[in-house]
Amino acid sequence: MKNFIITTDTTCDLPAEYITGHRIGMLSLTYTIDGKTYSWENPLPVADFYNYMRAGSLPTTSQANPEEAKMLFERIIREQDCDILHIAFSSGLSGSYNSSRIAAEELSEEYPGHRIVVIDSLCASLGEGLLVHKAVTLKSEGRSLEETAAWLEENKLHLVHNFTVDDLFHLYRGGRVSKTAAFVGTMINLKPILHVDNEGHLIPLSKVRGRKKSMIALVDAMEKQVGSWRDKNDIIFISHGDCEDEAQFVADLIKKRLGYDSFLINHVGPTIGAHTGPGVLALFYMGDFR
């Protein structure tokens, strides 16, 4: 059985030490703020990124193109002579999945002895990261590329993403709420609860008044959605827009109410944070439905 390398996009928001420790290949989606462009290889510290946003800077992002994906895949094939399992950012949020698919098709003709399987994760942030973690776990258990890819395809719609934001303005910029809704919601301190649906799109679920209630609402939703996966979740992922204390509050509440005690907490990276802003708080786990 030929060895395979797992690759993914920078939108997975996994810690750098996790990426390097598990030898995961990374396809970088760039972002630009205050006239400077950054990437996985040349990052802006995340705390600085959010501080720029708080000061009024408006970042822009770019998807990966087929040439960039092809460079990553071809380098791995040449240097390591192995197959590739690429777990891509949701096609409902970016064209990066399609870029990776095009690159894989081109390379399959140039390197017929190597397989490149591209998974449309239909996930974002540490939701995509949790799917990568599942692949890493399956590989470590001795599963083949085909077995690992099949499990991801069969279970990716059980990967629940629920999140809330602190500032509606950024959702307005991204077309998720109207200007009126953003203005009125800000005036009366409304905090939306959103999720990633089965097509990989960001969809509003509900609204609550006040930041603490929005954090509690994330755990309320988890109790309803986790279902038959309750005893099968070995770790819960939480990402945040430079608000680690609030992420820890959610983790502590989950531990108290559902008994989980293993968590991975990390920043929402700039590519996604550009559209959600400082104070975004997201929760990821396996459940019966999204």
RODO-2510 file (C-alpha; in nm, 4 decimals, decimal comma):
residues 290
     n   res          X          Y          Z
     1     m     0,0000     0,0000     0,0000
     2     k     0,1514     0,3294    -0,1136
     3     n     0,2018     0,5950     0,1506
     4     f    -0,0071     0,9103     0,1249
     5     i     0,0314     1,2662     0,2459
     6     i    -0,2602     1,4705     0,3808
     7     t    -0,2818     1,8264     0,2540
     8     t    -0,5289     2,1054     0,3242
     9     d    -0,5819     2,4833     0,3034
    10     t    -0,4777     2,7557     0,5475
    11     t    -0,8491     2,8046     0,6187
    12     c    -0,8392     2,4917     0,8386
    13     d    -0,7075     2,7163     1,1212
    14     l    -0,5089     2,4353     1,2833
    15     p    -0,2115     2,5429     1,4970
    16     a     0,1201     2,5586     1,3112
    17     e     0,2698     2,3000     1,5472
    18     y    -0,0100     2,0552     1,4586
    19     i     0,0547     2,1072     1,0866
    20     t     0,4301     2,0544     1,1144
    21     g     0,3988     1,7737     1,3692
    22     h     0,1771     1,5689     1,1384
    23     r     0,3608     1,6682     0,8179
    24     i     0,0506     1,8143     0,6575
    25     g     0,0954     1,9938     0,3266
    26     m    -0,0513     2,3438     0,3205
    27     l    -0,2128     2,5327     0,0337
    28     s    -0,1996     2,9002     0,1232
    29     l    -0,4879     3,1420     0,0696
    30     t    -0,3483     3,4937     0,0820
    31     y    -0,4928     3,8012     0,2500
    32     t    -0,4186     4,1711     0,2171
    33     i    -0,4510     4,4387     0,4838
    34     d    -0,3286     4,7986     0,4754
    35     g    -0,1724     4,7386     0,1342
    36     k     0,0416     4,4399     0,2393
    37     t    -0,0240     4,0797     0,1340
    38     y     0,0430     3,7860     0,3659
    39     s     0,0436     3,4072     0,3340
    40     w     0,1109     3,0870     0,5288
    41     e     0,4820     3,1282     0,4589
    42     n     0,4766     3,5008     0,5410
    43     p     0,2048     3,5511     0,8049
    44     l     0,0925     3,8528     0,9990
    45     p     0,0582     3,7701     1,3712
    46     v    -0,3095     3,6980     1,4288
    47     a    -0,3411     3,9375     1,7232
    48     d    -0,2010     4,2166     1,5038
    49     f    -0,4467     4,1283     1,2279
    50     y    -0,7452     4,1660     1,4602
    51     n    -0,6052     4,4839     1,6129
    52     y    -0,5844     4,6329     1,2627
    53     m    -0,9467     4,5371     1,2075
    54     r    -1,0500     4,6950     1,5377
    55     a    -0,8762     5,0137     1,4242
    56     g    -1,0831     5,0178     1,1059
    57     s    -0,8713     4,8326     0,8489
    58     l    -1,0711     4,6273     0,5969
    59     p    -0,8796     4,3193     0,4783
    60     t    -0,9387     4,1376     0,1512
    61     t    -0,8770     3,7702     0,0727
    62     s    -0,7871     3,5607    -0,2314
    63     q    -0,8617     3,1993    -0,3141
    64     a    -0,5903     2,9575    -0,4208
    65     n    -0,5586     2,9178    -0,7969
    66     p    -0,4953     2,5933    -0,9904
    67     e    -0,1298     2,6791    -1,0516
    68     e    -0,0626     2,7173    -0,6782
    69     a    -0,2375     2,3893    -0,6003
    70     k    -0,0455     2,2144    -0,8773
    71     m     0,2868     2,3423    -0,7396
    72     l     0,2068     2,2015    -0,3948
    73     f     0,0923     1,8615    -0,5211
    74     e     0,3737     1,8210    -0,7720
    75     r     0,6398     1,9074    -0,5143
    76     i     0,5050     1,6379    -0,2807
    77     i     0,4940     1,3777    -0,5584
    78     r     0,8493     1,4535    -0,6707
    79     e     1,0045     1,4786    -0,3249
    80     q     0,8154     1,1993    -0,1457
    81     d     0,6885     0,9714    -0,4249
    82     c     0,3510     0,9287    -0,2554
    83     d    -0,0217     0,9727    -0,3104
    84     i    -0,2107     1,2776    -0,1800
    85     l    -0,5372     1,3272     0,0067
    86     h    -0,6341     1,6937    -0,0116
    87     i    -0,9076     1,8240     0,2205
    88     a    -1,0306     2,1499     0,0699
    89     f    -1,2091     2,4581     0,2036
    90     s    -1,5851     2,4455     0,1422
    91     s    -1,6879     2,4960    -0,2211
    92     g    -1,9821     2,6940    -0,0829
    93     l    -1,7433     2,9629     0,0411
    94     s    -1,4485     2,9619    -0,1987
    95     g    -1,3263     2,8473    -0,5394
    96     s    -1,0195     2,6844    -0,3826
    97     y    -1,1758     2,3369    -0,3960
    98     n    -1,2269     2,3720    -0,7699
    99     s    -0,8692     2,4945    -0,8134
   100     s    -0,7398     2,1870    -0,6308
   101     r    -0,9644     1,9573    -0,8351
   102     i    -0,8352     2,1050    -1,1632
   103     a    -0,4744     2,0685    -1,0457
   104     a    -0,5317     1,7056    -0,9438
   105     e    -0,6827     1,6221    -1,2831
   106     e    -0,3893     1,7763    -1,4690
   107     l    -0,1323     1,5953    -1,2564
   108     s    -0,3104     1,2610    -1,2907
   109     e    -0,2198     1,2742    -1,6600
   110     e     0,1393     1,3782    -1,5950
   111     y     0,1948     1,1310    -1,3089
   112     p    -0,0330     0,8323    -1,3850
   113     g     0,1253     0,6225    -1,1110
   114     h     0,0130     0,8603    -0,8352
   115     r    -0,3324     0,9298    -0,6942
   116     i    -0,4545     1,2715    -0,5801
   117     v    -0,7943     1,2599    -0,4104
   118     v    -0,9569     1,5977    -0,3428
   119     i    -1,2341     1,6157    -0,0813
   120     d    -1,4779     1,9072    -0,0787
   121     s    -1,4942     1,9347     0,2983
   122     l    -1,8037     2,1603     0,2961
   123     c    -1,6343     2,2885     0,6126
   124     a    -1,4594     2,6034     0,7313
   125     s    -1,2130     2,7101     1,0006
   126     l    -1,1592     2,4442     1,2663
   127     g    -1,4511     2,2516     1,1160
   128     e    -1,2223     2,1870     0,8213
   129     g    -0,9470     2,1383     1,0778
   130     l    -1,1471     1,8746     1,2633
   131     l    -1,2036     1,6852     0,9374
   132     v    -0,8268     1,6984     0,8795
   133     h    -0,7761     1,5673     1,2340
   134     k    -1,0097     1,2762     1,1603
   135     a    -0,8033     1,1956     0,8497
   136     v    -0,4796     1,2130     1,0499
   137     t    -0,6272     0,9745     1,3084
   138     l    -0,7482     0,7261     1,0477
   139     k    -0,4109     0,7310     0,8727
   140     s    -0,2313     0,6696     1,2033
   141     e    -0,4569     0,3657     1,2536
   142     g    -0,3319     0,2199     0,9264
   143     r    -0,6245     0,3098     0,7020
   144     s    -0,5507     0,3469     0,3326
   145     l    -0,6074     0,6630     0,1306
   146     e    -0,9231     0,5100    -0,0137
   147     e    -1,0574     0,4062     0,3278
   148     t    -0,9783     0,7457     0,4782
   149     a    -1,1375     0,9366     0,1896
   150     a    -1,4487     0,7183     0,2054
   151     w    -1,4930     0,7870     0,5789
   152     l    -1,4581     1,1620     0,5236
   153     e    -1,7161     1,1615     0,2447
   154     e    -1,9594     0,9516     0,4487
   155     n    -1,9309     1,1622     0,7636
   156     k    -1,8462     1,5210     0,6646
   157     l    -2,2100     1,6332     0,6888
   158     h    -2,2060     1,5203     1,0523
   159     l    -1,9407     1,7825     1,1272
   160     v    -2,1351     2,0590     1,2999
   161     h    -2,0308     2,4255     1,2780
   162     n    -2,2098     2,6763     1,5012
   163     f    -2,0746     3,0239     1,5614
   164     t    -2,1576     3,3739     1,6737
   165     v    -2,0079     3,7131     1,5970
   166     d    -1,9621     4,0196     1,8123
   167     d    -1,9946     4,2816     1,5365
   168     l    -2,2649     4,2581     1,2704
   169     f    -2,0826     4,5052     1,0465
   170     h    -1,8507     4,2363     0,9108
   171     l    -2,1432     4,0096     0,8194
   172     y    -2,3001     4,3060     0,6408
   173     r    -1,9797     4,3561     0,4402
   174     g    -1,9956     3,9914     0,3360
   175     g    -2,3607     4,0096     0,2376
   176     r    -2,4838     3,7887     0,5232
   177     v    -2,7108     4,0541     0,6769
   178     s    -2,8629     4,3751     0,5431
   179     k    -2,7361     4,7193     0,6385
   180     t    -3,0585     4,7844     0,8298
   181     a    -3,0330     4,4535     1,0176
   182     a    -2,6715     4,5291     1,1093
   183     f    -2,7581     4,8780     1,2327
   184     v    -3,0678     4,7782     1,4287
   185     g    -2,9050     4,4628     1,5649
   186     t    -2,6083     4,6621     1,6909
   187     m    -2,8362     4,9172     1,8562
   188     i    -3,0246     4,6542     2,0567
   189     n    -2,7225     4,4239     2,1129
   190     l    -2,8503     4,1339     1,9018
   191     k    -2,6004     3,8521     1,8482
   192     p    -2,6697     3,6090     1,5631
   193     i    -2,6107     3,2347     1,5819
   194     l    -2,5006     3,0996     1,2432
   195     h    -2,3923     2,7657     1,1027
   196     v    -2,2461     2,6036     0,7913
   197     d    -2,5202     2,4096     0,6122
   198     n    -2,5055     2,0908     0,4033
   199     e    -2,4041     2,2906     0,0958
   200     g    -2,1171     2,4524     0,2847
   201     h    -2,2757     2,7997     0,3067
   202     l    -2,2952     3,0317     0,6082
   203     i    -2,6591     3,0451     0,7177
   204     p    -2,8198     3,2365     1,0100
   205     l    -2,9956     3,0125     1,2627
   206     s    -3,1257     3,2432     1,5345
   207     k    -3,0596     3,5613     1,7321
   208     v    -3,0173     3,6268     2,1016
   209     r    -2,9634     3,9468     2,2947
   210     g    -2,6231     3,9818     2,4589
   211     r    -2,2831     3,8250     2,4212
   212     k    -2,3050     3,5795     2,7113
   213     k    -2,6400     3,4471     2,5916
   214     s    -2,4911     3,3882     2,2479
   215     m    -2,2129     3,1763     2,3980
   216     i    -2,4626     2,9751     2,5997
   217     a    -2,6739     2,9317     2,2856
   218     l    -2,3792     2,7587     2,1145
   219     v    -2,3766     2,4950     2,3881
   220     d    -2,7576     2,4694     2,3866
   221     a    -2,7417     2,3853     2,0159
   222     m    -2,4666     2,1312     2,0798
   223     e    -2,6854     1,9430     2,3286
   224     k    -2,9552     1,9122     2,0618
   225     q    -2,7310     1,8214     1,7694
   226     v    -2,4674     1,5893     1,9130
   227     g    -2,7163     1,2990     1,9399
   228     s    -2,5733     0,9535     1,8709
   229     w    -2,2223     1,1001     1,8422
   230     r    -2,2161     1,2005     2,2088
   231     d    -1,9889     0,9135     2,3145
   232     k    -1,7877     0,9161     1,9891
   233     n    -1,6480     1,2705     2,0074
   234     d    -1,2928     1,2320     2,1374
   235     i    -1,2147     1,6048     2,1078
   236     i    -1,4054     1,9310     2,0633
   237     f    -1,2624     2,2151     1,8534
   238     i    -1,3244     2,5844     1,9284
   239     s    -1,1948     2,8778     1,7244
   240     h    -1,2084     3,2465     1,8098
   241     g    -1,1339     3,5925     1,6748
   242     d    -0,8860     3,7042     1,9405
   243     c    -1,1178     3,6319     2,2352
   244     e    -0,9577     3,3304     2,3992
   245     d    -1,1142     3,3896     2,7419
   246     e    -1,4612     3,3582     2,5888
   247     a    -1,3563     3,0449     2,4007
   248     q    -1,2445     2,8997     2,7336
   249     f    -1,5809     2,9964     2,8868
   250     v    -1,7549     2,7900     2,6184
   251     a    -1,5164     2,4979     2,6766
   252     d    -1,5813     2,5072     3,0510
   253     l    -1,9571     2,5141     2,9932
   254     i    -1,9348     2,2148     2,7578
   255     k    -1,7302     2,0250     3,0147
   256     k    -1,9874     2,1014     3,2822
   257     r    -2,2958     2,0195     3,0764
   258     l    -2,1795     1,7395     2,8462
   259     g    -1,8751     1,5994     3,0230
   260     y    -1,6167     1,6468     2,7481
   261     d    -1,2680     1,7287     2,8695
   262     s    -1,0533     1,7312     2,5538
   263     f    -1,0446     2,0521     2,3506
   264     l    -0,8373     2,2187     2,0821
   265     i    -0,8740     2,5982     2,0933
   266     n    -0,7145     2,8226     1,8316
   267     h    -0,7587     3,1529     1,6480
   268     v    -0,9857     3,1955     1,3492
   269     g    -0,7245     3,2714     1,0861
   270     p    -0,7181     3,5897     0,8774
   271     t    -0,8757     3,4397     0,5638
   272     i    -1,2005     3,3673     0,7464
   273     g    -1,1552     3,6320     1,0154
   274     a    -1,1579     3,8997     0,7443
   275     h    -1,5284     3,8212     0,6949
   276     t    -1,6317     3,7565     1,0556
   277     g    -1,4239     4,0110     1,2436
   278     p    -1,2810     4,0249     1,5952
   279     g    -1,4900     3,8442     1,8543
   280     v    -1,6123     3,5608     1,6333
   281     l    -1,6554     3,2435     1,8377
   282     a    -1,7093     2,9048     1,6729
   283     l    -1,7755     2,5536     1,7993
   284     f    -1,7105     2,2286     1,6062
   285     y    -1,7958     1,8659     1,6821
   286     m    -1,9514     1,5546     1,5268
   287     g    -2,3309     1,5381     1,5554
   288     d    -2,6424     1,3841     1,4044
   289     f    -2,7107     1,6873     1,1855
   290     r    -2,5619     2,0248     1,1011
***
